[in-house]
């Protein structure tokens, strides 16, 4: 995952907008790029332990993302469709679904992270269907998910803007098993 300054060169140290635009020409970290209302078009979620490598095949659309010019932001996960991934183990087809629920609010800055202020207002759920639906892999608030499943001090709910243009916003966040990537388009006026 790219550092908060959107530079993959960690030794550079300078995360100013000028330095970032030189090293990452496709990422506009100015407030004008991300500020506005966005709606997710997809979300990539990593596989979970014991399932193997599976690729999402759909979902993750519908989240409403508001990035205000005053440095506040909100993600409403209520309208989100689950991200689904299908796989075959033995002769049985399996489905892994990952979804978020609730509303997360916090602060963001150009070239810096967007961070939820309260990790208890959002819940992450991962379920596995293999023949019959089994109990959720996890169904926890981000506070519990971060405490129980994240290593090295990383936190689900701390997002990096990894792509931003007039047509596309991509937010990434650490997640159990890897990284989630939310891709969004401008909300219809």
Protein Blocks (a to p, Z undefined) as FASTA:
>chain_A
ZZfkopablknopacfklmmmmmmmlccbfklmgccdddfbdcddddehkapaddfeeji
hiacdddfkopacddfklpccddddddehjbccddddddedjddddddehiacddfblkl
pccdddddehiacddfbdcdfklmmmmmpghhiaehiacdfbdcfkbccdddddehiaad
dddddddZZ
